[in-house]
């Protein structure tokens, strides 16, 4: 019996091409849309198991909030551009199920997806703020417990 691929909806004005390709290489079925507004019509039909929203600027936090409203119980991962890391990490730490800093290494992406899939299987979505983030760069690990930052 052929196992169905897990579906990921990638939302962003210009979805990260490397992230899109990496998700495909990891065995996920990926659909990319530019805005949460466009995703509204597609989500009920596509039924993603995870939504990843690409955030570039601090003002993009409104896009994350739209994605969270759209997602319902589907975990949302924020993919944060390196240039806007600090302001966005602070903004998403209590909102998204998890986050990754782009560019992301395959192992970091696998671990992040596994953690939200496990949380989903257990019926709970954990806050990103209670996790340690391995950015994928040697010696760089960021921990955001509770309300620090």
N, C-alpha and C positions, 0 to 999 in steps of 0.2 A: 504494500500500500504506500502511495506517495504521500509524504508529509507536506502539508500546506505551509507555504512560506508565511512568516509573520509579516504583517503589513505595518509600514511606517509612513506617516504623513509628514513631509518636510515642508515647513512654511517659512517663507522669507522673501523679501523684495528681490534679492538675488541669492537663491540658495547656494550654499558653498558646494562647488563642483566636486572637490575632493571628498567631502563628507558624503555627498550623494553616491559617488563611486564606491567609497569604502563600505557603505551600508549594503550596496548590491553585492560586493565581494564577500561580505559576511553572511550572505544568504537571505537577506531581507528583500521583500518586495517594497519598492519605494515610489511614492507619488509626490511630486513637488508642486506647490502652489505659491503664488506670490503674496497673497494676503489671507487673513482669517475670514474675511468677507467671502472670498472665492471658495474657501474650504467649507463654508457652511452648507452649501448644496452637495458637496462631494462626500463629506464625512459620513452621513448616514448610509450611503451606498457602499463606500469603500471599507468602512468599519476598521479603522486602524487600531492596532494594539498599543501603539506609542505614537505620540506627536512630538516632533522636534521642531522648535521654533528658533530661527537664526536671528540673533539680536546683535546689532552693530553699535548702536548709540544709546545713551541713557534714556532718551525720549522713546525708544522702542519698548519700554516697559508696558506701555498701553497695548502694544501688539501682543505681549505675553498675556495680559489680562483678558484680551479678546479670545486668545487661544484656550485659556483655562475655562472660560465660559462655554466655549464650543465643545471642549473635550468631555465634559461631564466627569465620568469616572476613569477615563483613559489618562494614563500618566503623561505629563508634559515635561520634556527635557529642554532646557534652554541651552543653545549652542552660542557661546559668547565669543565675539571677535576679540583677539588679544589686545588691540588698541584701546578698547573700552572696558577692559576686564574689571577693574576695581569698582567703578560706579554700578556696573550691571550686576556683578556678583552680589553686592550689597542689596540691590533691589530684588533679585530673584531668589535669594537664599530662603525666604519663607514662602515663596509662591510656587515654584516649580518642584516637581518630584525629584529632580536632580539637574545637574548642569555639567557641561564640558567646556573647556577653553579651546578655541580653534587657533591654530591647527591642532587636531587631536591625533594621538597615535592609536593604531588599531586596538591594542590591548586595553587602553583606557576606555575606548568606546565600547568594547565588548563587556568590560566590567560594569560600566554605567548602565548599559542596556540590561544586563543580567540582573543588576540590583533592582531596577524598576519592574522588570518582569516578575521577579520573585515577590516583590511587594504587592504587585497586582494579584498574583496567585494566592497570596495570603489575605487578600481583601483590604489591604491598607496601602496608602500612598504616603511615603515619608517625605518630610521637608528636606530640601537641599541643605539647609542651614545646620543640620545635625550630622553632617558627613565630612569626611576628609576628602579633599579633592586632589587627585594625582593629575597634574597638568600634562603629564607625558614627557616632561623635560627632566633630565637627570638632576636630582637633588631638590626639585621644586615640588613641594606638596603644601597645599593650603588647607588649614582646618578652620572651620567656622562654627564653633559650638554656640548654641543658644543665640543670644542677641549681641554677640561680639561684632566688631567692625566699627 
